[in-house]
Amino acid sequence: MQKWHKERVLLIGDASAAFLPTAGVGASIAMESAAVLNDELARVDTRSVPDAIDLFLKRRRRRVDTIQAQSRLLFKLMSLKPEPLTMACNVLLRCISVDQFFGSITRWMRQPI
Ligand SMILES: Cc1cc2nc3c(=O)[nH]c(=O)nc-3n(C[C@H](O)[C@H](O)[C@H](O)COP(=O)(O)OP(=O)(O)OC[C@H]3O[C@@H](n4cnc5c(N)ncnc54)[C@H](O)[C@@H]3O)c2cc1C
């Protein structure tokens, strides 16, 4: 979603940014967001909830958007068409480890939330 909140209503998890199952990170991202939201809400009283939401968005937006974009890119690579491209990709994928393939995502996931 382009916008994750309206006034005091905030979307997290798949409702804000759904991930393709191929990346295998959607649940982790949803739980990260829940933890960060809990952290921000724990620091404010009810009047300052909009500030907590702003801080939540600052901590989460770039990370979630980047990992989502990377997961979509990987999916495109996995589902290349026409067939010769798929075959070339399959050969290439045999030469690299899972860690290398998902490297861009795991590097982000290793950063503290
Ligand atoms: C095939 C597949 C494989 C996946 N594999 C992985 C994986 O390996 N690793 C990983 O991290 N992620 C994986 N994911 C992604 C992960 O499942 C989701 O990112 C995660 O479940 C999102 O959590 P959520 O709480 O945001 O949404 P959901 O888990 O979808 O929870 C939303 C809940 O709201 C309920 N609901 C909906 N509408 C209403 C309503 N009107 N009133 C009340 N309740 C309502 C739904 O019934 C549901 O229980 C996979 C997803 C798929 C589809």
The ligand as an ORCA input file, in Angstrom:
! r2SCAN-3c Opt
* xyz 0 1
  C       2.082    -20.216      0.164
  C       2.698    -19.231      1.123
  C       3.945    -19.521      1.699
  C       4.546    -18.606      2.566
  N       5.753    -18.924      3.124
  C       6.321    -18.089      4.000
  C       7.560    -18.425      4.642
  O       8.157    -19.475      4.405
  N       8.088    -17.538      5.522
  C       7.474    -16.356      5.822
  O       8.004    -15.587      6.657
  N       6.308    -16.005      5.230
  C       5.706    -16.834      4.339
  N       4.509    -16.507      3.752
  C       3.903    -15.194      4.031
  C       3.172    -15.191      5.372
  O       2.237    -16.241      5.440
  C       2.438    -13.837      5.507
  O       3.314    -12.778      5.166
  C       1.959    -13.640      6.946
  O       1.036    -14.652      7.276
  C       1.305    -12.264      7.084
  O       0.749    -12.159      8.366
  P      -0.450    -11.176      8.634
  O      -0.766    -11.325     10.089
  O      -0.111     -9.826      8.112
  O      -1.648    -11.672      7.725
  P      -2.448    -13.084      7.808
  O      -1.559    -14.196      8.308
  O      -3.078    -13.248      6.451
  O      -3.523    -12.813      8.919
  C      -4.672    -12.030      8.669
  C      -5.804    -12.645      9.490
  O      -6.928    -11.768      9.439
  C      -8.084    -12.546      9.266
  N      -9.110    -11.678      8.674
  C      -9.230    -11.254      7.389
  N     -10.309    -10.454      7.239
  C     -10.878    -10.370      8.468
  C     -12.019     -9.707      8.964
  N     -12.781     -8.940      8.186
  N     -12.311     -9.847     10.265
  C     -11.530    -10.596     11.104
  N     -10.428    -11.271     10.672
  C     -10.122    -11.147      9.382
  C      -7.651    -13.700      8.377
  O      -8.530    -14.800      8.499
  C      -6.270    -14.004      8.925
  O      -6.300    -14.933      9.981
  C       3.890    -17.378      2.875
  C       2.637    -17.099      2.297
  C       2.048    -18.001      1.430
  C       0.690    -17.674      0.828
*
